[in-house]
Each structure stands twice: as structure tokens, then as C-alpha cells.
Amino acid sequence: MKNQEQAIQYMRDFVEGRVTTQEFWKEYQENQLLQDILIKDKKRPKGVWDFDEKTGKEVFYKNKPFDSDNYFAPERLLNVVDISKLEHRYNLIEVVWRYFFFRKEKLKLKNPDAEKYLNLQKMLPAWLDIREEDLLLDIYNSAPSNLTKADKLKYCKDKVKEIFRFDNKPPRWVQSPEWPIVNGKPLVFRKQSKETPEDERVFFYFYDPDTKKETIIEQLY
């Protein structure tokens, strides 16, 4: 890559799937020009409220990029991205995609890793949020190869509901879903309750169908 124009085209090729995530990441790690394009992007929205330890007050930094505190902020990519994880690969794609979004350039998000990650999220009902990537990929990859996209999604949704079982009703989380998985196996949801009507704590009861051992998840309103 000899100039910025070529580097930006390489970024387009990455988002639209003509360059693999592994190829882009290898180039990005060694290419200061690519890093600077994302980190020094003048189109990144700016303005962040942050705590000033010296004054003990919240201070507004008008020139600080709005996304600079994000885990996958451009400044942090080299230190945080684990390319073996699909979620990290997706976030890398999203960071590059935002460069074009800020410029109102509509790119087709055709990178296979992005498509796969988004499909995994579509598999999950509202009461479920799973970070066990391998478990979801096993379900996704188990779908028959001759299915249409719509049928594959339905197959995966049905499989998720077979694996994440509940006795009567699914949990009604008061915070983010925290379905426990033990030794790669989701526990079964039994019930949820509060000790008293005034209690701000909600207890979610799960159990292992083989050992009957109970696991309790506590959340606060």
C-alpha cells in the first residue's frame, strides 16, 4: 500500500468481504498508515464527559473522540483484539465500517465473519444472551447444508430452545441475561422469585438435570 487512497480501498475490500479478516488483521498490525487512518480520523464524533481525579468533578473533553473509551476503540485494537474469537473479528470489522459510516458511504457488510456473527445473534430469543461462542457455533454448523437462509435460521432457533430449557416459563431478567453454563452444558431454568415484595433482589433458580445440583443467579432492580 503506497498511499492513503489504496489503504482506504483495502478497508472497503475488507468490509465487503474481498479481503479476509485474517488478511486484514495481519496487514493492520504491520501497517502504520492503516492504524493512523482509523485512530486519527477527523470524522470520529467528539465530546466525552469524564471524571477528573484532580478536581473530583466531571469534565467535558470536547476534542476527545466519543468512542475512545470503548473496549474496541481504534486506539486499543492492537492490544485487545483476539483474532481467534468471532466476536472480536466482528468488532474489528465494525470499527472499519464506522469509518465509512461517518462519511455517509454505504458499504455492503459482506464480510463472512460479520454475517456469521450477526446470524448467531439472530438465533437467540430476547431472554437469552450467550457469550459461549463455541456452543453457538456448534449449533450453527450443525444445520444441514441444503437449507435456505431462512430455514437455517429457524433450525438454529429451534435448536437453541431445545438446549436452553425451562420448566414452565423463560426467565424475565431485570438486568442482562445471565444463563449459567456448566462444563459446556446450559442448566435448566426452574423459577424466579423475590424474598419479599419490597426486596430489590430477584433470584433465578437453575439446576443440572443430571445431578439436580442447583445454581442461583441474583440480580438487582
N, C-alpha and C positions, 0 to 999 in steps of 0.2 A: 504494500500500500504506500503509494508515493505522496498522496495528498489527502486533504480532508474530504474532498468530493468522493474519492474512491472508498475511504473509510465509511462514510455515511451510506454509500451504496451497499457496502458489505453488511452494515447494520440492517438495511432493508431486506437483504437476502436472508439474513438470519431470522428475522421476524416472520417472513413469508415462506420459510421452510426450504430455501435453496441452499442454505448453509446449516449444518447440524449444530446442535448446542455444544457438543464436544469440540467441534472445529472452531466455533466462535470463542469458546472459553480459552482454548489453548492460545489463540491469536490475541485475545484480550489481555491475558496475563503478561504477554511479552510486548504489547504494543502501547506505548505511552500516548500516542495520538488518539486511539480509541478511548482510553481512560479519560483523557482530557476533554474529549467531546461530551461525555456524559457528566463528568464532575463539574466542569466549568461552563456548562450550558446556561446561557444568559436567559433562556426562556423558562427555566425552572421557576415556579411560583415562589415568591419570597415573603418572609414575615413570620416570625416564630416568637411566641411567649415562652420565656424560660426563667428558671429560678436563679437569682444572683446570690451566691453564698456570702459575698462581701456585704451586701446591703440587706439581705434577708427578704428581698422583695421580688415580685415577678417583673421582669424587664422585657420589653418588646424589641427584638432584634430585626429591624426592617430589611437588612441585607442578607440574612441567613436563609438559605433555601428551606422551604416549608417541609420538605421530606427528609431533611438532613438527619433527623432523629429516628427515622425508620430503620428497622433491622437490616433491610436490603437497600439502604441508601447508596447511591453511586460511590460515595467516599469509602464505603465499608465492603464493597463487593469482594475485593481480593482477600479480605480477612474472614469473611463469613460464609461464602458460597462453598457448599459441598456438592460437587457436580454429580456424585453418585445418587443424590436424592432428587426425585422427580419434583417435589415441591420447590426445591432450590433452583432447579433448572427453569421451572415456570417463572419464578420471581425474577430471575436473570432476564428472561425474555420480556417480562412486563416492564422492567426498568428501561430496556432499549426501546420497547414500543412507546413508552411515555415520551421519549424524545420527539417522536413524530406526532404524537397526540398534541403536544404543546404547540406544534406548528400547524395544527389542523390538517395534517396529511393523513388521509385514511388508508391504512395498510390492512391487508387481509391477514389475520392472525392464523397462519397456516403451518407454523412450526409443529411437527408431530408431538413434541413434548407438551406444548401448550394445549393441544387438542386432547391429549390423553389425560392431563391433569384436570381440565375442565369437565371431561366426561366422568372422571372419578367423583367430582363434586356433585354432579347431577344424579349420581346413583343414591345419594344419601337423603333420607327424609329429614324434615325440619328438626326432629328430636334427636338427631344423631350428628356428631361431628368427630370424625375419626382421624387421628394422626398416625395410625398404624398403616403406613403406606404399603408395606408388603402384603398385608391382608387384603386391602382393596385391589391391588394389582392382581393378586391370585384370582379374585372373583372376576375381574375384568378380562383376564386372559383365559378364563375357563369357558367363556362364551363360545358357542360353535361359530366357526369361521364363515359359514354361509348365511349368517343373519344380516338383515339390513341394519342400518344405524339405529333406527327406531326400535327394532326388535331386540337388538343387542342391549340397548339401554333398559328396556323392560325386563329382559332376562337378568341383568345385573341388579336392578332394583328389587326384583323378587328374591334373588339370592341373598341380598343384604338383609331382607326381612326374615329370611329363613335362619340366618346366623345370629342376628341380634333379636333375641326373643324376649317376650314379656308375658306374664301370667294373664293379665286382663287388659291393661291399657299401657301405652308407652309413657315414659316419664314426661312430666311438664316442668322442665328446668326453669329455675329462676335466674340462673346465670348461664354461661356457655355449657353445652352438653359435656358430660364427663363420664361416659360409659366405660366401666372398667374392663380391661382385657388382661387375663392371667394366662401366662405361658402360651400366648398367641391365640387364646380362645376367649371370646366375649362371654361374660357372665349373663345370667338371666335376670331380668328386672322383675321384682316381686311387687313393690308398692312404694309410695312416698307418704310422709306424714310430718306433722309438727307436734312437739310435745304439748304445747298449749296454744290456743288461738292467738295469743299475743306474742308468741315466740317468733323471732325473726329468722330462726334457723329452720331449714327444711331438710329432712333426712330421706335419702334414696336407698332402698334396700335391694341388693343384688345377691345372687347365690350361684354357686357352682352346681350344676345339675348332677354331677357325678359324686362329689364329696359332700354336698349340701352345706359347705362352708359359706358363711355369709360375709358380705363386704358392704359397708355403709359409706355412702358419699354424702357429705354435708355441704350445703350451700346457704348463703345469707341473702335475704332480700336487700 
